[in-house]
Amino acid sequence: MSKQFFPSLSQNYIEILEDDEYYDTTIEVGEDPNVKIFRAHMIILYYRSPFLRRTLSSNKKNDNDALAHIKLSNISPEIFQIILK
């Protein structure tokens, strides 16, 4: 069973990451002129990355309608995309 379940779960995470509708966090990565904004889901970031957990905990959303925003200028967008996936 697990042989079929885990590949499917991994695919589901990729689909969630690529979802342009139901994200609640934006991550601005890089320095001008090489900046990219990634859309992500706070709950997944929070549980999958100790660094992003600390960052999100210190940058809590101000109200229910606002997106959480993280700025990471010390990493290239290409490298961050690999890390995010």
Secondary structure, 3 states (H helix, E strand, C coil): CHHHHHHHHHHHHHHHHHCCCCCCEEEEEEECCEEEEEEECHHHHHHHCHHHHHHHHHCCCCCCCCCEEEEECCCCHHHHHHHHC
